């Protein structure tokens, strides 16, 4: 018998049993005759007791010991997959010796653990700033840039930094409210326009100053341009300056300027200006910089993109299928709106989403039966991903809040 001491617990295994598995660590220990090679396989050797000592986990070695006696490697659910794999790799035993049912469950648990660790790392990276205070050491104006960085990127570093973070969110809301009020008919008079323009100018000055401070405090210009939040900041301030550029293309030619205002609503330049003004709505995305909920929502969409894409695929299949069915049973009805399959796409999309505007309805009994099936399919389809997305969102939100508190 070979005496093995694993973490203070003694095991005895016959040499002939170990010799059946010559590629394992204990199999080699049983077959080697050179004492030097044997000592290389264990951590220590007790001469008095003739014991080979291994500084490993004795609780897991019970399964290794059972494997040598029965030829089957048992895997229990309560064991940590990473620890178990590390132990069996040390002893030179492959997972293929386990039962197929145990191996399938164990591999699923391994995948779940790997996915969990991956999400944890991505959640931590979500809250980690692109820069750190140590990156400014030894650089040009390092202390000043570090101070500006703490002021802009780290709202918990000081009271002024917290005030700037609150002001940033406040100006975003003011800008969105101003853009909304500018479309109200009562605010389109001369006084209302003047107030809206002044409000927009103040917001643009603040956003520009904030962007320049972030640019100055960045240790890498390339990383600064790649950051998603910085791209959002740039999109938030560009419409203001592009609008000024378009409105002042030729100040010297007053006649052309007057003609431009006359055709502004119908000209291509007027449409471009409207589109540029509409781009100011993207300023609301700046709130995600200081909003854990918006970050959690964005993170959920990135993690669940496969489920979302699958849902969109099912919706597209339903739209094409039911639009073809409703057209086939309704196209002969006089005055029908289902004159073609593309014309029935809108009805199918509205019915699948269970919105039901009622602007297009089937007239025949068979058409109403198709509509009932379409609506029923839409209810089932819409109910499937809601629980998955909500559970993941609540989980990610709780973890982001916990990471924020720990930081």
C-alpha positions in Angstrom: 0.0 0.0 0.0 1.1 3.6 -0.8 0.7 5.9 2.2 -0.5 9.3 1.2 -0.9 12.3 3.5 -3.1 15.0 2.0 -3.5 18.1 4.2 -3.0 16.0 7.4 -5.4 13.2 6.4 -3.9 9.7 5.7 -5.0 7.6 2.7 -3.8 4.2 1.7 -4.0 3.0 -1.9 -2.6 -0.2 -3.4 0.2 0.2 -5.9 -1.5 -2.1 -8.5 -4.6 0.2 -8.4 -2.5 3.3 -9.0 -0.6 1.6 -11.8 -3.8 1.4 -13.8 -3.6 5.1 -14.3 0.1 5.8 -15.2 -0.4 9.3 -16.5 -1.8 10.6 -13.2 0.4 12.0 -10.5 -0.2 9.1 -8.1 0.2 6.6 -10.9 3.6 8.0 -11.7 4.4 7.9 -7.9 3.6 4.2 -7.8 5.6 3.3 -11.0 8.7 5.4 -10.5 11.7 3.7 -8.9 13.9 6.7 -8.7 13.5 8.4 -5.3 14.5 11.8 -6.7 11.6 11.6 -9.3 9.2 10.6 -6.5 10.2 13.5 -4.4 9.5 15.8 -7.3 5.9 14.6 -7.4 5.1 15.4 -3.8 5.7 18.2 -1.3 7.4 16.2 1.3 8.3 12.7 2.4 8.1 11.4 6.0 10.7 8.7 6.3 9.6 7.4 9.7 6.0 6.7 8.5 6.8 6.1 4.9 4.3 8.8 3.9 4.2 11.0 0.9 2.9 14.4 1.9 0.8 16.7 -0.4 -0.3 20.1 0.7 -3.6 20.0 -1.1 -7.3 20.1 -0.1 -8.2 16.8 1.6 -12.0 17.3 1.1 -11.6 17.2 -2.7 -9.1 14.4 -2.5 -11.9 12.2 -1.1 -13.3 12.2 -4.7 -9.9 11.5 -6.2 -9.5 8.6 -3.7 -12.9 7.3 -4.7 -11.9 7.6 -8.4 -8.9 5.3 -8.0 -11.0 2.7 -6.1 -14.0 2.7 -8.5 -12.8 4.2 -11.7 -15.5 6.9 -11.6 -15.0 10.5 -10.8 -18.0 11.9 -8.9 -18.8 15.6 -9.1 -20.9 17.3 -6.4 -23.0 20.4 -6.9 -21.7 22.1 -3.8 -18.1 22.2 -5.0 -16.6 25.3 -6.6 -15.9 24.5 -10.2 -12.7 26.5 -10.4 -11.3 24.9 -7.3 -12.3 21.4 -8.4 -10.7 21.8 -11.8 -7.5 23.1 -10.3 -7.3 20.1 -8.0 -8.0 17.4 -10.6 -5.5 19.0 -12.9 -2.9 18.9 -10.2 -3.6 15.2 -9.7 -3.5 14.6 -13.4 -7.1 13.3 -13.7 -9.3 14.4 -16.6 -12.9 15.3 -16.3 -13.8 12.7 -18.9 -13.6 10.0 -16.1 -16.8 11.5 -14.6 -20.3 10.3 -15.4 -21.9 12.1 -18.4 -24.8 13.5 -16.4 -22.4 14.9 -13.8 -20.1 16.3 -16.5 -22.9 18.1 -18.3 -24.1 19.8 -15.1 -20.6 20.6 -14.0 -19.7 22.2 -17.4 -23.0 24.3 -17.2 -22.0 25.5 -13.8 -18.5 26.3 -15.1 -20.1 28.4 -17.9 -22.4 30.2 -15.4 -19.4 31.0 -13.2 -17.3 32.3 -16.1 -20.2 34.4 -17.3 -20.7 35.8 -13.8 -17.1 36.7 -13.4 -17.1 38.3 -16.9 -20.1 40.4 -16.0 -18.5 41.4 -12.7 -15.4 42.7 -14.5 -17.4 44.6 -17.0 -19.5 46.2 -14.3 -16.4 47.3 -12.4 -15.0 48.7 -15.7 -18.3 50.5 -16.2 -17.6 52.6 -13.1 -13.9 52.9 -13.5 -12.9 56.3 -15.0 -10.8 56.3 -18.2 -8.0 58.1 -16.3 -6.6 57.8 -12.8 -5.0 60.4 -10.6 -1.6 58.6 -10.9 -1.4 59.0 -14.6 -0.6 62.7 -14.3 2.5 62.2 -12.3 5.6 63.6 -14.0 3.6 65.2 -16.9 3.3 68.7 -18.1 1.1 70.7 -15.5 0.4 67.4 -13.9 -0.9 68.8 -10.6 -3.1 71.3 -12.3 -4.5 68.7 -14.8 -5.1 66.3 -11.9 -7.0 69.0 -10.0 -9.2 69.6 -13.1 -9.7 65.9 -13.6 -10.9 65.4 -10.0 -13.2 68.4 -10.5 -14.8 67.1 -13.6 -14.6 63.3 -13.5 -14.7 62.6 -9.7 -17.8 64.2 -8.2 -17.1 62.6 -4.8 -13.6 64.1 -4.5 -14.8 67.5 -3.2 -17.8 69.8 -2.7 -17.0 71.9 -5.8 -16.8 68.7 -7.9 -20.2 67.7 -6.6 -21.6 71.1 -7.4 -20.3 70.9 -11.0 -21.9 67.5 -11.4 -25.2 68.8 -10.2 -24.8 71.9 -12.5 -24.1 69.6 -15.5 -27.4 67.7 -15.0 -29.2 71.0 -14.3 -28.0 72.6 -17.6 -29.0 69.5 -19.5 -32.5 69.7 -18.2 -32.7 73.4 -18.9 -31.5 72.9 -22.4 -34.1 70.2 -23.1 -36.8 72.3 -21.6 -35.7 75.3 -23.7 -35.7 73.2 -26.9 -39.2 71.9 -26.1 -40.6 75.4 -25.3 -39.1 76.8 -28.6 -41.7 74.7 -30.5 -44.6 76.2 -28.6 -46.6 78.6 -30.8 -46.8 81.2 -28.0 -43.0 81.3 -27.6 -42.3 82.0 -31.2 -42.7 85.7 -30.8 -39.7 88.1 -30.7 -39.4 88.1 -26.9 -39.7 84.3 -26.6 -37.1 83.7 -29.3 -34.7 86.1 -27.6 -35.1 84.3 -24.2 -34.7 80.9 -25.9 -31.5 82.0 -27.8 -30.0 83.4 -24.6 -30.8 80.3 -22.7 -29.3 78.1 -25.4 -26.1 80.3 -25.5 -25.6 80.0 -21.8 -26.0 76.2 -21.9 -23.7 75.9 -24.9 -21.0 78.0 -23.1 -21.3 75.7 -20.1 -21.1 72.5 -22.1 -18.2 73.8 -24.1 -16.3 74.8 -21.0 -17.0 71.3 -19.5 -15.8 69.6 -22.7 -12.6 71.7 -22.8 -11.9 71.0 -19.2 -12.2 67.2 -19.8 -9.9 67.6 -22.9 -7.3 69.5 -20.9 -7.3 67.0 -18.0 -7.1 63.9 -20.3 -3.7 62.1 -20.2 -4.3 60.6 -23.7 -6.0 62.5 -26.5 -6.6 59.3 -28.5 -8.4 57.6 -25.5 -10.3 60.8 -24.9 -11.8 60.7 -28.5 -12.6 57.0 -28.2 -14.7 57.4 -25.0 -18.4 57.2 -25.6 -19.3 59.8 -23.0 -16.9 62.3 -24.6 -18.5 61.7 -28.0 -21.9 62.4 -26.5 -20.6 65.7 -25.1 -19.2 66.6 -28.5 -22.6 65.8 -30.2 -24.3 67.9 -27.5 -22.3 71.1 -28.3 -21.8 70.9 -32.0 -25.3 71.7 -33.1 -25.1 75.2 -31.5 -22.0 76.2 -33.4 -23.1 74.6 -36.7 -26.4 76.5 -36.5 -24.5 79.7 -36.0 -22.3 78.9 -39.0 -25.2 78.2 -41.2 -27.1 81.3 -40.1 -24.2 83.5 -40.8 -22.9 82.2 -44.1 -22.9 85.6 -45.7 -23.6 88.5 -43.4 -22.3 91.0 -46.0 -24.9 90.2 -48.5 -28.1 91.4 -46.8 -30.3 90.7 -49.9 -29.2 87.1 -50.0 -29.8 86.9 -46.2 -33.3 88.1 -46.6 -34.0 85.6 -49.4 -32.6 82.9 -47.2 -35.1 83.7 -44.4 -38.0 83.7 -46.9 -37.4 80.2 -48.1 -36.0 78.8 -44.9 -39.0 76.5 -44.2 -38.8 74.8 -47.7 -35.1 75.1 -48.7 -32.5 72.4 -48.1 -30.7 74.7 -45.8 -33.7 75.2 -43.6 -34.2 71.4 -43.4 -30.5 71.0 -42.4 -31.0 73.7 -39.7 -34.0 71.9 -38.3 -32.1 68.6 -38.2 -29.2 70.3 -36.4 -31.5 71.8 -33.9 -33.1 68.4 -33.3 -29.7 67.0 -32.5 -29.8 68.9 -29.3 -32.1 66.2 -27.9 -29.0 64.0 -27.6 -27.9 66.2 -24.7 -30.2 64.2 -22.5 -27.7 61.3 -22.9 -25.3 63.4 -20.8 -27.3 62.5 -17.8 -26.0 58.9 -18.1 -22.6 60.2 -16.8 -24.1 60.7 -13.4 -27.1 58.3 -13.5 -26.7 54.8 -12.3 -30.1 53.8 -13.7 -29.2 54.9 -17.3 -25.9 53.1 -17.0 -27.6 49.9 -15.8 -30.1 50.2 -18.7 -27.3 50.6 -21.2 -25.3 47.7 -19.7 -28.5 45.5 -19.8 -29.0 46.2 -23.5 -25.4 45.4 -24.2 -25.5 42.1 -22.3 -28.9 41.1 -23.7 -28.3 42.1 -27.3 -28.8 38.4 -28.4 -32.2 38.2 -26.7 -33.2 41.6 -28.1 -32.1 40.7 -31.6 -34.0 37.4 -31.3 -37.1 39.3 -30.3 -36.8 41.7 -33.3 -36.4 38.6 -35.5 -39.6 37.1 -34.2 -41.4 40.4 -34.6 -40.2 40.7 -38.2 -41.3 37.1 -38.9 -44.7 37.8 -37.4 -45.2 41.0 -39.4 -44.4 39.3 -42.7 -46.5 36.2 -41.9 -49.7 38.0 -40.7 -49.5 40.7 -43.3 -49.5 38.0 -46.0 -52.4 36.2 -44.4 -54.5 39.3 -43.9 -53.9 40.4 -47.5 -54.9 37.0 -48.9 -58.3 37.1 -47.1 -59.0 40.8 -47.4 -57.7 42.0 -50.8 -61.1 41.3 -52.6 -63.1 43.4 -50.2 -64.2 46.7 -51.8 -62.5 49.7 -50.3 -60.1 47.6 -48.3 -56.8 49.1 -47.0 -55.0 45.8 -47.5 -54.4 46.3 -51.2 -50.9 44.7 -50.9 -48.7 43.0 -48.4 -46.5 46.1 -47.8 -49.7 48.0 -47.1 -50.6 45.4 -44.4 -47.2 45.7 -42.7 -48.3 48.6 -40.5 -51.5 46.8 -39.4 -49.4 43.7 -38.5 -46.9 45.7 -36.6 -49.5 47.6 -34.6 -51.4 44.4 -33.9 -48.3 42.4 -32.8 -47.4 45.2 -30.4 -51.0 45.1 -29.0 -51.2 48.9 -29.5 -54.3 48.7 -31.7 -54.7 52.2 -33.3 -57.8 51.1 -35.2 -56.9 53.0 -38.3 -56.9 49.8 -40.3 -59.2 46.9 -39.5 -60.3 43.7 -41.2 -63.9 43.6 -42.5 -64.5 39.8 -43.1 -64.9 37.1 -40.4 -61.9 35.3 -41.7 -59.8 38.5 -41.5 -60.9 39.0 -37.9 -59.9 35.5 -37.0 -56.4 36.2 -38.5 -56.3 39.4 -36.5 -57.2 37.5 -33.3 -54.3 35.0 -33.9 -52.0 37.9 -34.6 -52.9 39.7 -31.4 -52.6 36.5 -29.4 -49.2 35.8 -30.8 -48.1 39.4 -30.0 -49.2 39.0 -26.4 -47.1 35.9 -26.0 -44.2 37.4 -27.9 -44.1 40.6 -25.8 -44.4 38.7 -22.5 -41.4 36.4 -23.1 -38.4 38.8 -22.8 -39.8 41.2 -20.2 -39.0 39.1 -17.2 -35.5 38.3 -18.5 -34.7 41.9 -19.2 -36.2 43.2 -15.9 -34.4 40.7 -13.7 -31.1 41.4 -15.4 -31.7 45.1 -15.2 -32.5 45.0 -11.5 -29.5 42.8 -10.8 -27.1 45.0 -12.7 -28.5 48.1 -11.1 -28.0 46.7 -7.6 -24.5 45.6 -8.4 -23.6 49.1 -9.9 -24.9 50.8 -6.8 -22.9 48.4 -4.6 -19.8 49.1 -6.6 -20.4 52.9 -6.3 -20.8 52.6 -2.6 -17.6 50.5 -2.2 -15.7 53.1 -4.3 
